[in-house]
Amino acid sequence: MSEPEDFTVQVTDADKVTARLYSAARANRIGITLVLGHGAGANQFSGFMQQYASGLAERGVDVMTFNFIYMELKKKVPDVKAKLELCYRKVVEAALIHKKLKNNRLVIGGKSMGGRIASQLAAALAELDDPLASKISGLVFLGYPLHPPGNPSKLRTEHLKNIPMKMLFVQGTRDSLGTPDEIKPLIKQLRLPAEIYSIESGDHSFKVTKSAGVTQQQVHEAAMDHIVLWCNSKMSDKL
């Protein structure tokens, strides 16, 4: 795997953000670009984001991360929904025309809020029959924020039924923003083309308890292995 490459994505006339490309290892490159948005409280250079981006790149996936506008400006409060989605869209467009990625298939997603914004963008594009929707082959969520912490009745799921692409939820069983057991009935109810990878005793950032019987590194390695396996297994089925 080569050194990550930083570049700028123009979002509006006034706003631009930093994106980073982690190029896949040539020996096992699988021809998939995965765009990952960060969570609400930490930027693309957090330990979690860099670990997953570099780890997936080592496994053959080209990974692109980026900062949302508010994070680029070092603000604490996330942008409004439309601005978050516009930023994500511009990064997706940049990924599609990047010289190293033009022949790749595209998967989008992210950590917590980043995954939610990816899902909202995918749903909106599909609903509007936007040509960009056909360029997205699947979605990967690293801890999907199903609801606010401790408020399971306030679901953020209505838009999911409008997503035709296949989805993978990587979710900890102790996630206070939504567990695999909470997601399973929604998949059935909304008839989502989705699968769940459960992390036993994992929290919202997949941190496991000491009694889990595995190291934290093993947890992350297994999750990354499964993400690549999922992407590979869907290649012949248009993801």
Summary of the structure (lengths in Angstrom):
residues: 239
radius of gyration: 16.6
end to end distance: 24.5
largest distance: 51.5
contacts: 799
relative contact order: 0.13
helix: 41%
strand: 21%
